[in-house]
Structures are given as C-alpha cells and as structure tokens.
Amino acid sequence: MQQVKIATWNINSVRMRRLIVERLLNEAAPDVLFLQETKCQDGQFPAADFRKLGYDHIAMNGGRGGYHGVAIVSRLPLSDVQVHEFCEKVGDPRHISAVIGEGNSAFRVHNFYVPAGGDEPDVTINPKFDHKLRFLDEMKDFLPTAADGLPDVVVGDLNVAPYEHDVWSHKALVKIVSHTPIECEKLEAVRGAVGYVDIARRFVPLEEKLYSWWSYRAKDWRAADKGRRLDHIWAHPDMAERVSDFRILKDARDWDRPSDHAPVMVSIAV
C-alpha cells in the first residue's frame, strides 16, 4: 500500500496568505490540501502558483461574491468533483468533494466550511446561528447519501469544538457559539449518521486538550493557549484503520501573516 497524505486548513483568504500555503506545500508536502474560507471567486484563485509547485489538479467552489469558499489543491488526479448547496442559499460556497484514487483504492473526500454562527447562540435574535443549526441538520441528511458507494472522508472547518477538552475552558465557553450543547449535539449527530471516526480523538485521548484555532485577539496566542478544535478529519469506519500520522501543524500559526487556524494532516493507506 502507498500513503496518501491529506491536509485541511482554513486559510482565511488564499490570496492574502498564498505564500504560507506555498510554504505548507513545500515543507509538509501533502498530496492533497483542502482549503476553507478562500474568500475569492474561482477566477481569482492563485491556481497557477500552486501548479508551479507540482499541484496540477485543482478544484474550486468560490461562489459569486468572493465570500467563504472552499477548494482542493492536489498532486493526485481528482475525479467526479461535486458541490452541494445547503439551506437553499444559492452561491454560498461551503462544500466541495472529489474522488481520489482508482478502483479498490478510491475514496471520496468532502470538504466543508460550516457557518460560524455569529455571536449570540439564540435563533430568535441571530439568523446566523439559525443558519448554522440548519446547515448541520442538512449535513446529517446529506452525507449518508453522498459517498456513491465509496468509503469517504469528511474534512474541514466544521466550526464546532464538540468535546470538553476541545476548548481551553468548557465552563467559560459552554454558552459561547462553537461549543454550546446544541451545536455539539448536532455535530455529533452528523458524525453518527454514517458512523465516522473522529480521527483526532482516535490518536489523542478525550482527556487531553487539543486545539486547531487560536484567536487573533491574544497578544501572545501561544502563551495564552486559549484555543478551540474547530478543524476536523473524519473517516468512514471502513477506512479508519488505514489512517495514520495525525498531526496539527501548530507552528503554522506563527508563520508570516498567519491564519488563525492551523493545518490538520493525516496519512491514508490506499
């Protein structure tokens, strides 16, 4: 078997942070990189720069307005690229999927950027939170039908830190959007609809703190370490034992003009 290395990263504007994307491609060398919050339309995506590094296969869903946006940057061929719209929001680019590999080794990867949900965890006063909850409900219904008979992987910024030690303080954040009980329950319902394995927590016990996002507001984010685990990789139960080398590339949070998210990477035997 060969190893396919995949990474997911909310880049918070791919044009603004193109150079650190290139650094990741050069230094960590994932075979396939899944980006969220690209913040550009497809014609603005810096595909030519990534192709110069050997990433010839690129798929984008940048929508119409240059908001949100997801993309796939790959050294390996991508087939059957699909996008799905959620919550009847036309041109709201929050999903893209593709098949990697051929024959018995093929698998589909779904790349998501779940809505952040605004500041108030109350659907009666915050339409953004209502949108987030409806999006999660639709994900739960969509994923069991979306793998086309292939084992699949779900990656992306799912904007929920579901477990107690996925945040720096459960007590302080239990009423804060991204860690409220209803969001955690709905994300677990999405994962449970197919029985996906949460790869991070397969390698790192639930009792250990684990984060992939640190706010820009902290003067010294590393010293404060008030993080949340918002970025996820889930594997279909038929694939989970083939996944190895789980890493959160925390040092990328210190790179020049960084994203507030760190890349998450695994290897998959195919």
HELIX and SHEET records of a PDB file:
HELIX    1   1 ARG A   18  GLU A   27  1                                  10    
HELIX    2   2 ASP A   42  GLN A   44  5                                   3    
HELIX    3   3 ALA A   47  ARG A   51  1                                   5    
HELIX    4   4 GLY A  103  SER A  105  5                                   3    
HELIX    5   5 PRO A  127  PHE A  142  1                                  16    
HELIX    6   6 LEU A  143  THR A  145  5                                   3    
HELIX    7   7 GLU A  164  ASP A  166  5                                   3    
HELIX    8   8 HIS A  170  LEU A  173  1                                   4    
HELIX    9   9 PRO A  181  VAL A  194  1                                  14    
HELIX   10  10 ILE A  199  PHE A  203  1                                   5    
HELIX   11  11 TRP A  221  ALA A  224  1                                   4    
HELIX   12  12 ALA A  240  ARG A  242  5                                   3    
HELIX   13  13 LYS A  250  ASP A  254  5                                   5    
SHEET    1   A 6 HIS A  57  ASN A  61  0                                        
SHEET    2   A 6 VAL A  70  SER A  74 -1                                        
SHEET    3   A 6 VAL A  32  GLN A  36 -1                                        
SHEET    4   A 6 GLN A   3  ASN A  10  1                                        
SHEET    5   A 6 VAL A 264  ALA A 269 -1                                        
SHEET    6   A 6 VAL A 243  ILE A 248 -1                                        
SHEET    1   B 6 LEU A  78  GLN A  82  0                                        
SHEET    2   B 6 HIS A  95  ILE A 100 -1                                        
SHEET    3   B 6 PHE A 107  TYR A 113 -1                                        
SHEET    4   B 6 ASP A 152  ASP A 157  1                                        
SHEET    5   B 6 ASP A 231  ALA A 235 -1                                        
SHEET    6   B 6 VAL A 197  ASP A 198 -1                                        
SHEET    1   C 2 TRP A 213  TRP A 214  0                                        
SHEET    2   C 2 GLY A 227  ARG A 228 -1                                        
END                                                                             
